[in-house]
Amino acid sequence: MNTRIAVVIPYFQREPGILRRAVDSVIAQNLPGGFDVKIVVVDDESPLSPQNDLRDLDPPSPYSIVVLNRSNGGPGAARNTGLDHLDPAETDLVAFLDSDDVWFSGHLRQAVAALADGADFYFANSMHDSVTSFSYYEYMTKNHDVRVGAQPESRSISGNEAFNEFLVHCIPHTSNVVYKFPPHSDVRFARLRRTGEDQLFWITLAKRSGKVSYSTAVMGSRGEGVSVYREALAWDSVNAPDRLIDGLVFRDTLATIFDLDSTQRRLSEQEAQATRDHLVFLCLRNLRYRPLATLRAALRISRELPSFWLHFPKTCLRVPAHYRTFKTQAAVPQL
């Protein structure tokens, strides 16, 4: 029986051609015989219909394509719609690809080899602008040469080691993740729109996996289409407070669903406090420029994270130090 791979692509774009590039990179995979690849495009109420890019597409065997439609809910919800569509009895592996990203031709072949060697969960390096995604993380730079053009390495680690690392840093980039579907067919993305939903997914897979494999080989490239995460990174973004609140909801969820040891709780709380510092500083800044945004943020916090207010006095006292850190970082030349 052929190995059956499903590729889930959430779609929300405003420019033509972006989705077609992503789908073409799937069809261009250098796979041997014995594989069936089902491309599942989930239209998340995109302003531009996916049919514009797919109208004249006739995927060659062993590729097939299906388009699902849903009301707008963000990339995590769209991926969940794709996962709900899949039958674990008919799907061996699931891969994710954002609609503005592309794979390089060896991605699936390498993922299949790693998963056949006993891992449940695999991810690869990718290009983010002019650097590799792994270069952002000390865990990777400490263990490997992850610069552009470096000799690639493959490695397997325990699920527990991956869990501990993912708890703090979201190392896997969603578009370069592949995992075994049947044993994890119940795992879904959290109801977060702007951050944390993917990190929680990887943490869950790591917790449930005996072995996690990764490759430092660059197997894809991030695009420049619509991204609800990137557009909320700027200080002046109206969605920046929601991104930070999502980050706090993510941290709160971790403490609820996982039995963290004292070290894990401490590390997660450090990340949560840094996010609180950033959020309070941003909201104080927005009192002058966007007072309604600050009010909306306060109302959402009261509704979803009432415990936040227990930390509020301490966080306010940390604002001057956070401001000095921000000014120092802003003054460092970007090379």
Residue pairs with C-beta under 8 A, 6 or more apart in sequence:
2 34
2 35
2 36
2 62
3 34
3 35
3 36
3 92
3 93
3 112
4 35
4 36
4 38
4 90
4 91
4 92
4 93
5 35
5 36
5 37
5 38
5 91
5 92
5 93
5 94
5 95
5 108
5 112
5 178
6 37
6 38
6 40
6 82
6 86
6 91
6 93
6 94
6 95
6 181
7 26
7 37
7 38
7 39
7 40
7 94
7 95
7 96
7 97
8 40
8 42
8 79
8 82
8 83
8 94
8 95
8 96
8 97
9 19
9 22
9 23
9 39
9 40
9 41
9 42
9 82
9 96
9 97
9 98
9 99
10 42
10 44
10 75
10 78
10 79
10 82
10 98
10 99
11 19
11 41
11 42
11 43
11 44
11 46
11 50
11 78
11 99
12 43
12 44
12 45
12 46
12 47
12 72
12 75
12 78
12 99
12 226
13 19
13 46
13 47
13 48
13 99
13 100
13 225
13 226
14 47
14 48
14 225
14 226
15 48
15 225
16 48
16 52
16 53
17 53
18 53
18 99
18 100
18 223
18 225
19 41
19 50
19 53
19 54
19 99
20 53
20 54
20 57
21 102
21 223
22 97
22 98
22 99
22 100
22 101
22 102
22 223
23 39
23 41
23 53
23 54
23 57
23 65
24 102
25 97
25 102
25 103
25 104
25 105
25 220
26 37
26 39
26 63
26 97
26 103
27 59
27 60
27 63
28 103
28 105
29 37
29 103
29 105
29 106
29 107
29 108
29 109
30 105
30 106
30 109
31 37
31 62
31 108
31 109
31 112
32 109
35 62
35 108
35 112
36 62
36 64
37 62
37 63
37 64
37 108
38 63
38 64
38 65
38 66
38 91
39 59
39 63
39 64
39 65
39 66
40 65
40 66
40 68
40 82
40 85
40 86
41 50
41 54
41 65
41 66
41 67
41 68
41 99
42 67
42 68
42 69
42 70
42 78
42 79
42 81
42 82
43 49
43 50
43 67
43 68
43 69
43 70
44 70
44 72
44 73
44 74
44 75
44 77
44 78
45 69
45 70
45 71
45 72
50 67
51 67
54 65
54 67
57 65
59 65
66 85
68 81
68 82
68 85
70 77
70 78
70 81
73 193
74 192
74 193
74 194
74 197
74 228
75 98
75 193
75 197
75 228
76 189
76 190
76 191
76 192
76 193
76 197
76 198
77 189
77 191
77 193
79 96
79 189
80 188
80 189
83 94
83 185
83 188
86 94
86 181
86 185
88 181
88 182
88 185
89 182
91 181
91 182
91 185
92 180
92 181
92 182
93 111
93 112
93 115
93 178
93 179
93 180
93 181
94 178
94 179
94 181
95 107
95 108
95 111
95 177
95 178
96 174
96 175
96 177
97 103
97 175
97 220
98 174
98 175
98 222
98 223
98 227
99 225
100 222
100 223
100 224
100 225
100 226
100 227
101 126
101 175
101 220
101 221
101 222
101 223
102 220
102 221
102 223
103 175
103 176
103 219
103 220
104 218
104 219
104 220
104 221
106 217
106 219
107 124
107 176
107 219
107 220
108 178
110 124
110 154
110 215
110 217
110 219
111 122
111 124
111 178
112 178
114 122
114 154
114 156
114 213
114 214
114 215
115 122
115 178
115 179
115 180
115 213
117 156
117 213
118 156
118 210
118 211
119 156
119 209
119 211
119 212
119 213
120 159
120 179
120 180
120 183
120 184
120 205
120 208
120 209
120 210
120 211
120 212
121 159
121 162
121 177
121 179
121 180
121 202
121 205
121 206
121 209
121 212
121 213
122 177
122 178
122 179
122 212
122 213
122 214
122 215
123 171
123 172
123 173
123 176
123 177
123 178
123 202
123 214
124 176
124 214
124 215
124 216
124 217
124 218
124 219
124 220
125 132
125 133
125 134
125 146
125 152
125 176
125 214
125 215
125 216
125 217
125 218
125 219
126 132
126 133
126 173
126 175
126 176
126 218
126 219
126 220
126 221
126 222
127 133
127 148
127 218
127 220
127 221
127 222
128 136
128 173
128 222
129 222
130 148
131 148
132 146
132 147
132 148
132 216
132 218
133 173
133 176
133 222
134 140
134 141
134 144
134 146
134 171
134 216
135 141
135 146
135 147
137 169
137 171
139 165
139 169
139 171
140 146
140 171
140 216
143 155
144 150
144 153
144 155
144 216
145 151
145 216
146 216
148 218
150 216
152 215
152 216
152 217
152 218
153 215
153 216
154 213
154 214
154 215
154 216
154 217
155 213
155 214
155 215
155 216
156 211
156 212
156 213
157 211
157 212
157 213
157 214
158 210
158 211
158 212
159 206
159 207
159 208
159 209
159 210
159 211
159 212
160 206
161 212
162 202
162 206
162 209
162 212
163 203
163 206
163 207
164 264
165 171
166 172
166 199
166 202
166 203
166 206
167 203
167 254
167 260
167 264
167 267
167 268
168 267
168 268
168 271
170 198
170 199
170 202
171 202
172 198
172 202
172 214
173 220
173 222
174 198
175 220
175 222
176 219
176 220
177 202
179 205
183 208
184 205
184 208
187 201
187 204
187 205
187 208
188 201
189 197
189 198
189 200
189 201
190 196
190 197
190 200
190 201
190 250
190 253
191 197
192 200
192 246
192 249
192 250
193 228
193 242
193 246
194 228
194 229
194 232
194 239
194 242
194 243
194 246
195 229
195 232
195 243
195 246
195 247
195 250
196 246
196 247
196 249
196 250
196 253
197 246
197 250
199 250
200 250
200 253
200 254
203 254
203 258
205 212
206 212
207 258
228 239
229 243
231 237
231 239
232 239
232 240
232 242
232 243
233 240
233 243
234 240
235 282
235 285
236 289
237 243
238 290
238 293
240 282
241 279
241 282
241 283
241 286
241 293
241 294
241 296
241 297
242 297
242 300
244 275
244 278
244 279
244 282
245 279
245 297
245 300
245 301
245 304
245 305
247 272
247 275
248 272
248 275
248 276
248 279
248 301
248 305
248 308
249 304
249 305
251 268
251 269
251 271
251 272
251 275
252 272
252 305
252 307
254 260
254 268
255 265
255 268
258 264
260 268
273 311
273 315
273 318
276 308
276 311
276 315
277 315
277 318
277 319
277 322
278 322
279 297
280 312
280 315
280 316
280 319
281 319
281 322
281 323
281 326
283 293
283 294
283 297
283 298
284 294
284 319
286 293
286 294
286 297
287 294
301 308
301 309
302 309
